[in-house]
């Protein structure tokens, strides 16, 4: 597919935009809002492969789907969240719909557009995007000055399920939460859910009362937050009839302050935090329950993401006898269940593999720069949002230890400021490049596995851009510094190359 063409030919055959946003999930909707408010008059479109907005919240429809972050920080800074801190999937979709309707964003969103390829031409100063209409297979070509990647970080088309021996001979049904079947009736069924992360911890209590019994089978335990699904500060301010905009800002600041303290404690006193988290779990379970085996992780807190179980719902289902925790490894599937390495066999009518997903690196799109295929693993990231050798592009990749949307908002501020700076300089092109004083800087993987090591990242770490030893060349995961650093980025610094 030849994407390198003259500006004249491109204008004749393609629809042109100042900015193309890829993805109509929480990042893409936020980007559209910020362009509308910070860069009025910008001609832009949002391309979304699904037939509606929402991204993750549209793909995931399994029972109990909810946020794993509080909505006061997972929601946008410009749109107050007025319900319980942990929101359900439908509540989040309703919130996003309000953002779209209140800001007239619907006219910019083009659903059912699958991007096949994107190519940058230095001669034309344009990205050319080849898209396919999902419904008809018709091809569309679009060009833009700037490409804003907001497509998320996992592959929506196919989840990650390990291949265990004997799966083909299992006489029950095997499903993955990411592709939850609408016709699945669990009434009277024996269900085994494989996994211990946020998806399993959400799904299990949601189906526990419906099934004959649920077994949660985990190779190793995860850490859980078990607090109430309420925010006392927000509730008190509402009693005082404080305006919701003020409540949103005050509660966000308090939560971010508390999160910063907690995250630092995980580094400074991990054993103390570990004891507190496990103690809270123990308080929900019957005396003598084997917390050491089933709820004591092998790693320090925040080495992987902590799971939120509001009001301890998973633990209450365990205490009520509706859920059995099993900590073991799978040897093979049998016709009627799963045989474990300990020799025990779990009988099951339905097995749910809550085993994660495949990482999507910039939408798994076929990229090229001046006709040369682009391998992101060969680039170096600038603050986790731009890449060496890749002009006029930004990527939204959120936080692991804080809400994703916090970074979507500050990246949007940066992109809007960068676009304005390019306009003032009359520059058609900007890319980042290592500075002379970066010579000899050691290059490392995108993340430090000793700091954070979820399976979906480790499986595909080689596909992600590299990072350097200096903060500017890293995705630091440090919102509390980045919120002050990003607005202070010198757009005329030596790392920015304009043309």
N, C-alpha and C positions, 0 to 999 in steps of 0.2 A: 504494500500500500504506500504510494508516494505522497508524503505529506509536505514535501518541500516544493513550494510553488510560488510564483510571483504574486505580489500584492494585487496586481490588476486582475489576474485569473481568480485569486481567492475572493475578491470582491464580487466577481461575476457569479461565482458558484456557491458561495457560502454566506450565511447570515453572520454579521459581525457584531461583537459586543466589546465594551471596554473591559468587562470582567465576566468570567464564567466561574460559577460556584458548582462544585461537584458534590452532590448529596443534599437531601432535604431532611436530614435528621436534626438533632439538637444543635450541632455545629453549623450546618448550612443555613438553617433558619436564623440563627444568631448572626451569621455573616451577612445575610440579606438585610436584616434589621439595621445593622451598623452601617452598611453601605447607604441605605436609604436615609439614615439620620445624619451621618457624618460626611457623606459624599453625595448630597442630593444632586440629581441630574446624571449620575452615572448610569450608563446603559448596561444592564447586567441580566443574566438568566441563571437559574438554578436547575441543573440537570439531575434527575432522580430516576433510578432504574425501576423502583417499585411503582405501584399504581396509586400511591398516596404518601403523605409525609410521615415522619416519625422515626425512620431508620430502625434502630434497635427495638424501639417500642412498638413498631409495626411488625417486625419479623417475629419477635418472641411473644407467643400467645398461650404459653403453657399456664396451667392453673396457678394462681397466686402471684403472677408476675408483678414485681414491684421494684422500686429503686433500692440501690445498695448504698446510697448517700442521702443525707438529709436534703430536702428540696429547697431549704432556705439558701443553700450554697449550690446545689445542683441546678436550681432554677436560675434564670438570667438575673443579672444585677438590676436590669431595668424593668423587671416585671415581678411584682410581689407574689409570693406563694402564700396562700391563705388557708391551706388545709394542714393535715397532720404532716410531720416532718418526713416520714417514709411514705411515699405516694405509690399508688397502684399504677400499673400500665395504662389503663383507661384514663385515670386522672391526669397522668403526664401527657397523654395524647390530647386531652381536652385543653390543657394548659398551652401546648404548642399551637393548637388550633386558634386559640384566642390571640396569641402573638401574631399569627398569620393574618387573621381577620382585622385586628385592631390597627395593623400597619400596612394593609393593602399589599401583602406580599404574594398573594395567590397568583396575580397576573405575571409574576416573574418565574414561577415554578413550572417546569416541563416534566411531567411524569412519564414513566415508561420509556425513558431514554437510556439505553445501555451504551456506555462509552467503550469503543473497541480500541482506539488508538489516539494518541495525542503527540503532535510533532511541533517543535520550535524551529523557526527559520530566522536566523540572524539577519539575513538579507531583507526580509520583510518586517522584522520586528513583531512577529505574530506567532501565537499558538494556533494550530489547526487541529480541530477535534473531529474525529469520525465517530458518529453515534448511530445506533440501530434502534428503530422503534420496536419495542418488545412485541406489541400486538400484531404488527404486520410484517416485520422484517425489513421495512423500508429503511434506506440509509439516509442520514442527514450529515451535512458538513457545516461546522460552525468555526468561526475564528474569533480570537480575543487577544487583547493586549496583555492581560494578566489572568493567570489560572490559580484558583483558590480551592485547594483540595480539602474538603470537609466530609469525606466519605466514611469516617470512622476507622476502626483498626482491626475488625475481624470480617471474615468472608461470610456474607449472608446466604450464599447459595449452597453451602455444604458444611455441616458441623464436623468436629473431630471426634471420631469413635475408634478406639483401638481395635485391632483384629485379634480376638481370642479364639483359641481352638474350639470347635464344636458349635459355633454360632449358627451355622447353616442347618444343624440338626435340632435346634431348639424349637419345640412345638408351640411355644407361646408367641408373643409379639414383642419385638424390640423397637423402641422409639427413642428419639433424641428430642430434648425440649425445644431446640431451635426449629425443628420441623414437626411440631406437635399436631397429630391428626385430629381433625374436627370430629371424626366419628368414634373416637376412643372413649369407651364407657368402662370405667374402673370399678363400677359397683360390683361388690361380691368377689373381687379379684385379689389374688395375692401379688403384691407389687414389690419389686426390688429396684431401688434407685441407686445407681453406681455413681459415687462422687461425694465430696465433702465441702465443695465451694458454695458460693452464693446461690447458684441455681438450685442445687440439691437442697440447701437449707431453706429455700423459699418454697420449692415444690412439695417437699415431704409433708409439712404441716397442712398445706392446702388440700392434699388428697387423703390425709390420714383418716378422717371421719367417713370417707366414702368407701374405702377398701376394706376387705376382710382383715388385712394386715399389711403394713409397709415395713420393709427392711431397708435401712440405709447402709449400704456397703461401701466402706472407705478403705483405701490403702493406708492412709494416715490422717489424723484429725486436723482440723483447722481451728483458728481462733474465732470467737464469736463475741460481738457486742450484744448485750441482752436488755438494754434499757427500755423504758416506756416509749411508745410511739406518740409522744407529746413533747411540746416545748413549753416549759413553765413560764419562761420570760415572755414568749409571744402571747400566751394565754392571759398573763397578767396585764400586758400592755393593751390587749383587746378589751379587757374588763374596764380599763381606764379610758376606753374609746379613743386611743391614739390612732392616727391615720395609718392605714396599711403600708403606705410607702415608707413611713418612718419605722414602723415595726420591722419591715423587711430589712432595712439597712442596719438597724440596731442588732437584730437577731443574727444577721450574717456576720457582723463584726465580732459579736460574742462567740459564735460558733468557731469562726476562724481563729480567734485568740485561743480558745480551748484546744482546738485541734493542733495548733502549733506547739503548745505546751505538751500535749500528749505524745506527739510524734518525737519530740526531743527526748522525752522520758523513755521512749522505746529504745533510743540509742544510748542514753546515759545510765539507765537503771532497768535493763530488760527483764531481769529476774523479778523485780518488784511488780512491774506491769503484768508480767506473765502470771504471777500469783493472784493479782487482782482480777484478771480476766477469768481465770480458771475458778477462782472462788465464787464469782458471780454465777458461773455455770453450775457449780456444785449446789448452790442455794436453791436451784429449781428442781433438783433431782432427789429421789428417795435416799435415805441414809444407807450407806454401804454400796451405792452404785459405783461401778468401776470407772471413775472419772479419769484415772491415770491412763487407762488403755484407750478409751473412746473419745476423750475430750482434751488430751494433753498433747499439743503439737511437738514435733521434733525440732522446730526452728524457733528463732526469737520472734517476738511480736513485730509485725509489719515487714518481715522478710518476704511475706506474701500478703495479699490483700486480706484485711479482716472482714468477716461477714457480719452483717447486721441481722439479728433475729428479734424484731420488735416484740416487746412484752414476753420474750423468751418462748415464742410459740412452738418452736421445734422441741425445746426441752420439755415443755408442758405435755406435748404429744408423747414423748418418750416416757415421762413420769406416769402418764395415764395408761400406758401399756399398748397404745395404738401403733407405736413405732419401736422397732428393735434396731439398735446400733450394732453393726458387725465390723470389726477392724481386722482385715485380713487381705490376702492377695488372691486373685482369681487364677485357678489352674486351668479350667476349661468350662464351657457351657455343656450341659447335659440336655437330653430331650425335655426334662421337666424343671430345669433350673440351672444353678451354678454350683460347681464344685470348687471349693477353696483349697489353698495349699495346705491348710491344716487338716484336710480330709473331710471337713464338714460340708454338707450340701444344703443349699438354700433352695427350697421349692418356690417356683414363681410362675404365674400366668402371664405377667407382663414385666419386662425389664426396661427400665429407663436409663439410658446412658447419659448422665449429666457430666460428661467427661471433657467439656471445653469446646474450643473452636479453632479454626485455622486463622492465622494472622493474615490480614490483607495489607500489603504494602502499597500505599497510594492507589487503592482500588484494583490492584493487579492489572492495571492498564498497560498496554504496550506503548512505552514512551520512546521518543527519539529527539535528539538535538542535532540539527543540521544534517539529518539523514543517518546519524549514527545511533544505534540502539542505546538507550540509557539504562545503566545498571546502577540502581540506587546504592547497592552495597559497596560500590567504588567511590561514592561521594562522601563528603564530611558534612555533618549537620551544623548549621548555625542556629544555636539556641533551640534546636528541636523543631524548627519551622521553615528554614530555608536550607539549600544544599549547594555545595560548591559545584560550579559548572552547569547549574540549572537556572536559566534566566526566568524572571517574571513569574515566579511560582512561590506560593506559601502553603504549608501543610498544618492543619490543626491536629495535634496529638495531645490529648489531655493529661491529667495527673493520675497517678496510681493511688497516692495517699490522700488526695483531696478530690473534690468534685471535678469531673471532666470540664464542666461548663465554665469554671473559673478561668481556665486557660483559653477556652474558646473566646471569652470576652476580651482578655488582654492581647491575644494574637490579633483579634479583629481591630482593636485600637491601633496596633502597630501597622497592620496592612493599610488601613485608611490613611494613617500618617505618611506611610511610604508612598502611596499613590499620589498624595498631595505634593510630596517633596519632588517626585519625578516630574509632575506637571510644572512646578516652579522652575525646575532645572531644564525643562524641555527635553527630558531624557525619555527615550523609547524603551530602554532596556536597563535592567539592574540585575546583578548577580552578586553572590558573596564569594570571596576568595581569601585564602590564607594571606596574612600580612608578612612582611619581611621578618618581623620579630617572632613569627610563629614557626619559622624554619627549624626543623629538627624536633618539633613537638611530637610526642609519642601519640600514636593513634590507637584507639581502643574500641571495643564493642559498644553498640548503642547504649546499653545499660551495664552496670556492674552487677554480675550475678550474685556477688556477695552482699549486695545491698537489696536487690529485689529480683526474684527469680521464678515468676509464674511459668508454667509449662508452655503456654501458647507463644511466649516470647522466646524462650530458649530453643524451641523447635525450629524457629525461623530467624534466629538472630543474624545469620549470615546474609539475609536479604535486606536488612535494615542498614541505613547509612552509618558510617563510623562516627565516633566522637573523639575529641581531643582532650588533652589534660586541662586546658583552660576553660573557664566557665562559659565563655562566649561560644565555644564549640561543643556544647553539651545540651542535652535535655535534662536539666538538673532535678526536676521533680520538686523544686523548691518554690512553691507559690509565694511564700512569705517574703522572699527576696525578689522574685521575678516581678511582683506587682509594682515594685518601686524601680527595678532595673529597666523594664521594658519601656516605660515612658521616657526614660533618660537616655535611651540608645541614641548615639550620635549618627544620624543618617549620612553624614559626610565623613564618617570614619573610614580608615584605610581598608576595612573589610568589605565595603560596598563599592562595586565597580559599575559606573554608569556609562551609557553610550546613547 
